[in-house]
Amino acid sequence: MPRIHIDIVSDIACPWCAIGYARLEQAMEQLTPEYDFGLQWHAFELNPDHAGEGEPILPALARKYGRSEQEMRASQNQMMAIAKDLGLNFEKMQERFTCNTFDAHRLVKWAGEQGKQTEMKQALFEAYFGRAEDVSDHQVLLSCVERLGLDPEKARDILESDQYARVVRQDEATYQRAGVSAVPAFIINGKYLISGAQEPDTLVQAFEEIGAKPE
């Protein structure tokens, strides 16, 4: 069975990353009888310099994109509808605050060593978009760890140290050098880049074309 490996570059604070993965899941389900899929998540920070108190998301986005809060609310409403159709919890999307995601990325790396990288990413997406929780807050992160049945004491030790910090920084630098400037980005078999939250049918077609290519 041909193997397709997918490196996913994403940020926890990126709604399209959650939507993009849900669509990817649908595409993989269609092709599971034909291909063996492997996944690896990689860190990207939309707001790496964020520190201190968070800001309500709508005015923050309006300022960032030079649009009105009303326009940003309409855009968020559209994403919430897409997410709902995909079975994602985006109920508190417009109530969230901006926050730093670096520590969350560190725990995603650790969870990967426990075989629960994707589950950790999904738990963080739901905490941020579904419950409007601050995913820079260590208690919120530890709650996500506990939901997955991972060791909260080990996670606490990681958060209180600099463990996995270098790994996350190297991850970010690697994909920046590779030209990834927006997320989600899917690198297929280390060669082919698919940018954005593509529809499942688009992904299926891309995977079939890539799978048909000689190694």
Short mmCIF file of the C-alpha atoms (twelve columns), coordinates in Angstrom:
data_MODEL
# 
_entry.id   MODEL 
# 
loop_
_atom_site.group_PDB 
_atom_site.id 
_atom_site.type_symbol 
_atom_site.label_atom_id 
_atom_site.label_alt_id 
_atom_site.label_comp_id 
_atom_site.label_asym_id 
_atom_site.label_seq_id 
_atom_site.Cartn_x 
_atom_site.Cartn_y 
_atom_site.Cartn_z 
_atom_site.pdbx_PDB_model_num 
ATOM 1   C CA . MET A 1   0.000   0.000  0.000  1 
ATOM 2   C CA . PRO A 2   1.507   3.393  -0.990 1 
ATOM 3   C CA . ARG A 3   2.385   5.635  1.960  1 
ATOM 4   C CA . ILE A 4   1.545   9.334  2.054  1 
ATOM 5   C CA . HIS A 5   3.232   11.339 4.782  1 
ATOM 6   C CA . ILE A 6   1.772   14.754 5.623  1 
ATOM 7   C CA . ASP A 7   3.652   17.430 7.561  1 
ATOM 8   C CA . ILE A 8   1.071   19.938 8.829  1 
ATOM 9   C CA . VAL A 9   2.320   23.426 9.654  1 
ATOM 10  C CA . SER A 10  -0.248  25.216 11.792 1 
ATOM 11  C CA . ASP A 11  -1.023  27.390 14.795 1 
ATOM 12  C CA . ILE A 12  -3.494  26.647 17.576 1 
ATOM 13  C CA . ALA A 13  -4.869  30.190 17.181 1 
ATOM 14  C CA . CYS A 14  -5.677  29.639 13.488 1 
ATOM 15  C CA . PRO A 15  -9.326  28.701 12.832 1 
ATOM 16  C CA . TRP A 16  -8.591  27.687 9.258  1 
ATOM 17  C CA . CYS A 17  -6.038  25.206 10.622 1 
ATOM 18  C CA . ALA A 18  -8.775  23.430 12.578 1 
ATOM 19  C CA . ILE A 19  -11.078 23.521 9.545  1 
ATOM 20  C CA . GLY A 20  -8.266  22.401 7.254  1 
ATOM 21  C CA . TYR A 21  -7.507  19.371 9.405  1 
ATOM 22  C CA . ALA A 22  -11.174 18.371 9.602  1 
ATOM 23  C CA . ARG A 23  -11.338 18.496 5.805  1 
ATOM 24  C CA . LEU A 24  -8.088  16.535 5.601  1 
ATOM 25  C CA . GLU A 25  -9.614  13.847 7.819  1 
ATOM 26  C CA . GLN A 26  -12.521 13.500 5.406  1 
ATOM 27  C CA . ALA A 27  -10.140 13.172 2.461  1 
ATOM 28  C CA . MET A 28  -8.037  10.552 4.253  1 
ATOM 29  C CA . GLU A 29  -11.148 8.554  5.157  1 
ATOM 30  C CA . GLN A 30  -12.062 8.373  1.471  1 
ATOM 31  C CA . LEU A 31  -8.599  7.091  0.556  1 
ATOM 32  C CA . THR A 32  -7.784  4.882  3.560  1 
ATOM 33  C CA . PRO A 33  -8.357  1.657  1.601  1 
ATOM 34  C CA . GLU A 34  -5.795  2.795  -0.981 1 
ATOM 35  C CA . TYR A 35  -3.118  4.627  1.003  1 
ATOM 36  C CA . ASP A 36  -1.319  4.439  4.331  1 
ATOM 37  C CA . PHE A 37  -1.302  7.955  5.830  1 
ATOM 38  C CA . GLY A 38  1.173   9.335  8.339  1 
ATOM 39  C CA . LEU A 39  0.934   12.748 10.023 1 
ATOM 40  C CA . GLN A 40  3.307   15.086 11.817 1 
ATOM 41  C CA . TRP A 41  2.314   18.487 13.227 1 
ATOM 42  C CA . HIS A 42  4.710   21.442 13.112 1 
ATOM 43  C CA . ALA A 43  4.633   24.762 14.933 1 
ATOM 44  C CA . PHE A 44  3.790   28.159 13.502 1 
ATOM 45  C CA . GLU A 45  2.905   31.274 15.506 1 
ATOM 46  C CA . LEU A 46  0.562   33.836 13.990 1 
ATOM 47  C CA . ASN A 47  1.354   36.249 16.815 1 
ATOM 48  C CA . PRO A 48  4.791   35.270 18.160 1 
ATOM 49  C CA . ASP A 49  5.449   38.582 19.904 1 
ATOM 50  C CA . HIS A 50  2.236   38.494 21.909 1 
ATOM 51  C CA . ALA A 51  2.773   38.989 25.638 1 
ATOM 52  C CA . GLY A 52  0.718   40.102 28.611 1 
ATOM 53  C CA . GLU A 53  -3.032  40.478 28.636 1 
ATOM 54  C CA . GLY A 54  -5.024  39.290 25.668 1 
ATOM 55  C CA . GLU A 55  -7.225  41.547 23.562 1 
ATOM 56  C CA . PRO A 56  -10.775 40.762 22.438 1 
ATOM 57  C CA . ILE A 57  -10.472 39.026 19.100 1 
ATOM 58  C CA . LEU A 58  -12.779 41.162 16.939 1 
ATOM 59  C CA . PRO A 59  -11.057 44.543 17.480 1 
ATOM 60  C CA . ALA A 60  -7.671  42.818 17.268 1 
ATOM 61  C CA . LEU A 61  -8.502  41.282 13.881 1 
ATOM 62  C CA . ALA A 62  -10.099 44.487 12.616 1 
ATOM 63  C CA . ARG A 63  -6.905  46.397 13.352 1 
ATOM 64  C CA . LYS A 64  -4.668  43.681 11.900 1 
ATOM 65  C CA . TYR A 65  -6.547  43.468 8.593  1 
ATOM 66  C CA . GLY A 66  -7.671  47.098 8.322  1 
ATOM 67  C CA . ARG A 67  -11.364 46.174 8.346  1 
ATOM 68  C CA . SER A 68  -14.326 47.021 10.554 1 
ATOM 69  C CA . GLU A 69  -15.367 44.893 13.520 1 
ATOM 70  C CA . GLN A 70  -18.656 44.273 11.730 1 
ATOM 71  C CA . GLU A 71  -16.808 42.847 8.722  1 
ATOM 72  C CA . MET A 72  -14.688 40.664 10.986 1 
ATOM 73  C CA . ARG A 73  -17.801 39.405 12.792 1 
ATOM 74  C CA . ALA A 74  -19.364 38.432 9.451  1 
ATOM 75  C CA . SER A 75  -16.176 36.607 8.474  1 
ATOM 76  C CA . GLN A 76  -16.097 34.776 11.811 1 
ATOM 77  C CA . ASN A 77  -19.776 33.839 11.454 1 
ATOM 78  C CA . GLN A 78  -18.986 32.261 8.102  1 
ATOM 79  C CA . MET A 79  -16.153 30.224 9.619  1 
ATOM 80  C CA . MET A 80  -18.401 29.141 12.500 1 
ATOM 81  C CA . ALA A 81  -20.948 27.796 10.005 1 
ATOM 82  C CA . ILE A 82  -18.250 25.892 8.094  1 
ATOM 83  C CA . ALA A 83  -16.880 24.473 11.348 1 
ATOM 84  C CA . LYS A 84  -20.316 23.348 12.528 1 
ATOM 85  C CA . ASP A 85  -20.873 21.438 9.281  1 
ATOM 86  C CA . LEU A 86  -17.568 19.662 9.911  1 
ATOM 87  C CA . GLY A 87  -18.517 18.734 13.480 1 
ATOM 88  C CA . LEU A 88  -16.115 21.222 15.080 1 
ATOM 89  C CA . ASN A 89  -16.930 23.221 18.202 1 
ATOM 90  C CA . PHE A 90  -16.424 26.910 17.352 1 
ATOM 91  C CA . GLU A 91  -19.231 28.139 19.605 1 
ATOM 92  C CA . LYS A 92  -17.137 30.719 21.499 1 
ATOM 93  C CA . MET A 93  -14.990 31.771 18.561 1 
ATOM 94  C CA . GLN A 94  -15.951 35.439 18.769 1 
ATOM 95  C CA . GLU A 95  -15.573 35.581 22.550 1 
ATOM 96  C CA . ARG A 96  -11.922 34.543 22.607 1 
ATOM 97  C CA . PHE A 97  -8.951  36.798 23.287 1 
ATOM 98  C CA . THR A 98  -5.613  36.991 21.540 1 
ATOM 99  C CA . CYS A 99  -2.947  34.913 23.268 1 
ATOM 100 C CA . ASN A 100 0.507   33.425 22.890 1 
ATOM 101 C CA . THR A 101 0.622   29.797 21.727 1 
ATOM 102 C CA . PHE A 102 4.286   28.908 22.298 1 
ATOM 103 C CA . ASP A 103 3.756   26.792 25.429 1 
ATOM 104 C CA . ALA A 104 0.847   25.010 23.744 1 
ATOM 105 C CA . HIS A 105 3.162   24.093 20.864 1 
ATOM 106 C CA . ARG A 106 5.656   22.688 23.376 1 
ATOM 107 C CA . LEU A 107 2.971   20.385 24.753 1 
ATOM 108 C CA . VAL A 108 1.980   19.304 21.249 1 
ATOM 109 C CA . LYS A 109 5.572   18.156 20.725 1 
ATOM 110 C CA . TRP A 110 5.531   16.267 24.017 1 
ATOM 111 C CA . ALA A 111 2.136   14.703 23.284 1 
ATOM 112 C CA . GLY A 112 3.558   13.468 19.991 1 
ATOM 113 C CA . GLU A 113 6.030   11.341 21.932 1 
ATOM 114 C CA . GLN A 114 3.045   9.802  23.734 1 
ATOM 115 C CA . GLY A 115 1.314   9.024  20.434 1 
ATOM 116 C CA . LYS A 116 -1.322  11.718 20.975 1 
ATOM 117 C CA . GLN A 117 -0.115  14.674 18.936 1 
ATOM 118 C CA . THR A 118 -3.245  15.042 16.817 1 
ATOM 119 C CA . GLU A 119 -5.490  14.564 19.863 1 
ATOM 120 C CA . MET A 120 -3.603  17.303 21.709 1 
ATOM 121 C CA . LYS A 121 -3.935  19.671 18.791 1 
ATOM 122 C CA . GLN A 122 -7.675  19.005 18.572 1 
ATOM 123 C CA . ALA A 123 -8.110  19.505 22.328 1 
ATOM 124 C CA . LEU A 124 -6.382  22.875 22.067 1 
ATOM 125 C CA . PHE A 125 -8.510  23.918 19.090 1 
ATOM 126 C CA . GLU A 126 -11.654 23.083 21.043 1 
ATOM 127 C CA . ALA A 127 -10.429 24.905 24.162 1 
ATOM 128 C CA . TYR A 128 -9.708  28.075 22.181 1 
ATOM 129 C CA . PHE A 129 -12.531 28.169 19.642 1 
ATOM 130 C CA . GLY A 130 -15.163 26.135 21.470 1 
ATOM 131 C CA . ARG A 131 -14.731 27.453 25.011 1 
ATOM 132 C CA . ALA A 132 -12.807 30.718 24.438 1 
ATOM 133 C CA . GLU A 133 -10.156 29.573 26.909 1 
ATOM 134 C CA . ASP A 134 -6.726  31.192 27.105 1 
ATOM 135 C CA . VAL A 135 -4.383  28.571 25.645 1 
ATOM 136 C CA . SER A 136 -1.380  30.397 27.068 1 
ATOM 137 C CA . ASP A 137 -2.698  29.747 30.594 1 
ATOM 138 C CA . HIS A 138 -0.964  26.746 32.141 1 
ATOM 139 C CA . GLN A 139 -4.102  25.558 33.932 1 
ATOM 140 C CA . VAL A 140 -5.991  25.505 30.649 1 
ATOM 141 C CA . LEU A 141 -3.162  23.535 29.047 1 
ATOM 142 C CA . LEU A 142 -3.076  21.061 31.929 1 
ATOM 143 C CA . SER A 143 -6.838  20.572 31.606 1 
ATOM 144 C CA . CYS A 144 -6.323  19.622 27.957 1 
ATOM 145 C CA . VAL A 145 -3.607  17.177 29.021 1 
ATOM 146 C CA . GLU A 146 -5.929  15.561 31.560 1 
ATOM 147 C CA . ARG A 147 -8.733  15.266 28.994 1 
ATOM 148 C CA . LEU A 148 -6.405  13.082 26.915 1 
ATOM 149 C CA . GLY A 149 -5.375  10.909 29.842 1 
ATOM 150 C CA . LEU A 150 -1.772  12.137 29.722 1 
ATOM 151 C CA . ASP A 151 0.331   12.806 32.842 1 
ATOM 152 C CA . PRO A 152 -0.482  16.317 34.137 1 
ATOM 153 C CA . GLU A 153 2.507   16.343 36.502 1 
ATOM 154 C CA . LYS A 154 4.904   15.638 33.661 1 
ATOM 155 C CA . ALA A 155 3.182   18.345 31.597 1 
ATOM 156 C CA . ARG A 156 3.487   20.778 34.501 1 
ATOM 157 C CA . ASP A 157 7.226   20.071 34.716 1 
ATOM 158 C CA . ILE A 158 7.545   20.839 30.994 1 
ATOM 159 C CA . LEU A 159 5.611   24.092 31.273 1 
ATOM 160 C CA . GLU A 160 7.702   25.246 34.239 1 
ATOM 161 C CA . SER A 161 10.938  24.566 32.344 1 
ATOM 162 C CA . ASP A 162 12.210  25.292 28.840 1 
ATOM 163 C CA . GLN A 163 11.756  21.713 27.631 1 
ATOM 164 C CA . TYR A 164 10.809  21.461 23.945 1 
ATOM 165 C CA . ALA A 165 11.418  25.192 23.454 1 
ATOM 166 C CA . ARG A 166 14.383  24.575 21.157 1 
ATOM 167 C CA . VAL A 167 12.455  21.946 19.204 1 
ATOM 168 C CA . VAL A 168 9.566   24.367 18.605 1 
ATOM 169 C CA . ARG A 169 11.921  27.204 17.588 1 
ATOM 170 C CA . GLN A 170 13.777  24.916 15.184 1 
ATOM 171 C CA . ASP A 171 10.457  23.740 13.752 1 
ATOM 172 C CA . GLU A 172 9.324   27.307 13.134 1 
ATOM 173 C CA . ALA A 173 12.641  28.310 11.574 1 
ATOM 174 C CA . THR A 174 12.725  25.265 9.294  1 
ATOM 175 C CA . TYR A 175 9.371   26.003 7.695  1 
ATOM 176 C CA . GLN A 176 9.966   29.740 7.510  1 
ATOM 177 C CA . ARG A 177 13.141  29.008 5.540  1 
ATOM 178 C CA . ALA A 178 11.122  26.665 3.350  1 
ATOM 179 C CA . GLY A 179 8.858   29.583 2.456  1 
ATOM 180 C CA . VAL A 180 5.805   28.819 4.589  1 
ATOM 181 C CA . SER A 181 4.365   32.212 5.497  1 
ATOM 182 C CA . ALA A 182 0.693   31.316 6.013  1 
ATOM 183 C CA . VAL A 183 -1.122  28.397 7.595  1 
ATOM 184 C CA . PRO A 184 -2.369  25.781 7.330  1 
ATOM 185 C CA . ALA A 185 0.287   24.365 5.050  1 
ATOM 186 C CA . PHE A 186 0.454   20.681 4.172  1 
ATOM 187 C CA . ILE A 187 3.743   19.266 2.863  1 
ATOM 188 C CA . ILE A 188 3.153   15.926 1.192  1 
ATOM 189 C CA . ASN A 189 5.963   13.349 1.159  1 
ATOM 190 C CA . GLY A 190 8.450   16.124 1.829  1 
ATOM 191 C CA . LYS A 191 8.010   17.472 -1.721 1 
ATOM 192 C CA . TYR A 192 4.606   18.940 -2.484 1 
ATOM 193 C CA . LEU A 193 3.003   21.946 -0.770 1 
ATOM 194 C CA . ILE A 194 -0.753  22.336 -0.417 1 
ATOM 195 C CA . SER A 195 -1.644  25.710 1.084  1 
ATOM 196 C CA . GLY A 196 -4.840  26.620 2.893  1 
ATOM 197 C CA . ALA A 197 -7.904  24.732 4.130  1 
ATOM 198 C CA . GLN A 198 -8.731  22.973 0.873  1 
ATOM 199 C CA . GLU A 199 -11.981 21.088 0.314  1 
ATOM 200 C CA . PRO A 200 -11.823 17.294 0.802  1 
ATOM 201 C CA . ASP A 201 -12.366 16.564 -2.906 1 
ATOM 202 C CA . THR A 202 -9.442  18.837 -3.810 1 
ATOM 203 C CA . LEU A 203 -7.230  16.993 -1.338 1 
ATOM 204 C CA . VAL A 204 -8.337  13.582 -2.610 1 
ATOM 205 C CA . GLN A 205 -7.423  14.562 -6.156 1 
ATOM 206 C CA . ALA A 206 -4.044  15.902 -5.035 1 
ATOM 207 C CA . PHE A 207 -3.232  12.752 -3.065 1 
ATOM 208 C CA . GLU A 208 -4.189  10.511 -5.983 1 
ATOM 209 C CA . GLU A 209 -1.973  12.509 -8.324 1 
ATOM 210 C CA . ILE A 210 0.929   12.424 -5.883 1 
ATOM 211 C CA . GLY A 211 0.400   8.735  -5.156 1 
ATOM 212 C CA . ALA A 212 0.593   7.972  -8.862 1 
ATOM 213 C CA . LYS A 213 3.980   9.659  -9.232 1 
ATOM 214 C CA . PRO A 214 7.080   7.445  -9.186 1 
ATOM 215 C CA . GLU A 215 9.284   7.775  -6.105 1 
# 
